[in-house]
Structure formats: C-alpha cells, structure tokens
Amino acid sequence: MIKIICIGKLKEKYIKELVNDYLKRINKYHKLELIELKDSNIENEKEEILKYISKSDYIISLAIEGKELNTIEFKDLIEKQLNTGNSNITFIIGGSDGIHSEIKQKSNYLLSFSKLTFPHGMFRGILLEQIYRAFKIMKHITNDMFFIYFFLNLW
C-alpha cells in the first residue's frame, strides 16, 4: 500500500476535485490511502504523524533539502520499494513549519520536488500526479513517454 500523510485539510473545491480524481486513477493500479491530519504546531504534528507510521514503512518525507529526482528516477524509487513486497511506501507532507527533525531522521528518503515552496493542497495534487505517472510508466509506455525520454536525453 502507498500512504500519503499530510497536514491540513483541503479547502479549495478545485484542489479537492484534482486530488480525488488522481486518487481514483491511482487506485486502479495500487491501493493508496490519503491521511489528512489537523494543522497544529510542529511537535503535535510529529506525534500525530507517528501514529500512522509502522516500523515496516518505507518513509519518504517531502523536504526542500531532499534529493530532486526526474520522473523516471521517481518511478524507479517507487517500483523498487513495491518490488520488495515487505513494506508500505509512506509519503509525508508537513505543515507550514515543515516536518519535525525526528520524522526526517526516521525517513528512509528525503525527497524534494523543487527548491520552490508550493501551497500544501496544490502539492498533494502534484505528488499524486507523479505517483499516477509512475504507475502509467510501469504498466506501459504512454504517448508522453516519448516526450519524457526525448527531454531527458537533451539534458
């Protein structure tokens, strides 16, 4: 299973629709659970996050200081963990103060999508889109795969 633990509830209708659309799409390929936790201070958020993490989870925390991956590398990271068969992949999106250092230390991987800061709701949509894209690539080459390979080979 893939879990996404995130701080805060979505407020904007258009972001809720985006997130729900990608949840439906991803669940055709793999079970995904989205866990929304209440905004609080970073210490309380840490305690709430820890309630949803098990020892066997492969934890990927979204942090600006994390490693940036391209789409294929992100797909490879997910695919490798799914192929181990012994753990959940758990993504953590922190609140406005970020992710507590204790959570980062427990993480198996720190991932950054950009040095930019995104609104948390919008970032959920971005993360879900990339997870969906990873599954599409794993299952078969899509029309936009040609573009991705072409683009990556230019760099």
N, C-alpha and C positions, 0 to 999 in steps of 0.2 A: 504494500500500500504506500501511497505518497500522501503525506500530511503537509499542510501549509498552516503554520501557526502565525497569526498576525494580531497585532494590537490595534484596537479600534474597530468600530462598526462603520460600514459604508453608509453614506448619507445620500449621495447623488444617485438619482434614478438611472441615469445613463451608464454609470460605472457598475451599478448592481446588475444591469442587463448584460453588460460586457462580461463580467465575472461569471454570471450564471450561464451564459452561452458557452464560454470556454469550459466550465465545469461539466456541462453535458457532453461536449465534444471529447474531452479527455476521458471521461468515464466509459466511453465506448472502447477504449484501449486498455485502461488500467483504473483501478479504484483510487479515487482521490478524495480526501477529506479536507475541508477548509474549516479551521477552528479560529473563531474571532474572540479575542479576549478584550476586556474592558481597558480603556485608557486609564493610566494611573501614573504613579512615579516609577522610576526605573527599578527600584528594589521590589515593589509589589508586582510589577510586570514580570520580573525574573521568577518570583515564586509561582505565579500563575503559569508561566511557560513550562517550568519544571514539572508541573503536574501532568503535562501531556507528552513528556519525553520518556521513553523507556531506554534501558541500557543497550538494547539491540538496535536502536535507531541510528541511521547514518544521518548526522545532523549537518545541514548546510545553512549557515547563517548569512544573511544578506548584510554586508557591511562595506562601507565605502573603501576601507583599506584592504578588502579582499582581492582575490585574483580575478581579472577580467578574462572571459572566455569568448570565443566566437561561437556561432550556432552549432557547428559540428563538434567542437570540444565540449560544449554543454550537453549535447546529445550523448556523447561518449561517456561523460560523467554519470549521467542517469542510467544509461544502458549497462555500464559496468556494475553499478550498485544493484540494479534489478537482477542481473545475472548471478549475483552472489546468493540470492534467494534466502538470506538469513536475517534480513532487517528491512525496516521501513526506511524510506527516504523522507526526512522531515526538514522542510524549509522553514526558516524563522525570519519574519519581517518584524522588526522592532517598532517601537513607538517614536514619538517626536524626539526623545532623548537618545534614541539608538537602542542597542542591545547591551545588556549588562555584561561586564567583562567575564563573569563566571559562566555565562551561557556561551560566550565566544570561546572560552577555554575548553568547554565540553564539546564544542563543534569539531566535526571531522574536516570541515572545509569552510573557509570564509570566501564568499563569492561577491563580487561587485559587478553590477551591470553597467556602471558608469561612474565617473567622478562627480557627476551631477547628482543633485538631490531631487527626487520625484515625490509628488504627493502620494501618501501611502495607499490610498484607494486605487489610484491610477497604476501604481507599481504592481499591485495584485494582478491587474489585467495584463500588464507586460510580462510578468512571471508566468502566468497561466498560458499566455500565447506562446511563449518559448517552450514550455513543457509540452503543449499540444504539437508544436512544430517538431520537437524532438521525437515524439511518437510517430508523427507522419513520416519522418525521415527513416525511423527504424523499420516501419512497415513497408514502405516502398518509396521510390523516388518520385517526387511530385514535380509539377511544372516549374515551380520556383526553385527546385534543386539545381537546375541548370544555372540559374542566376547566381545562387549561393556559391556553387563551385567556381563559376566564372569570376565572380567578385573576389573570392578568397585567393584565387590564383593570380589576380592582378597585384595583390599585396605581397 
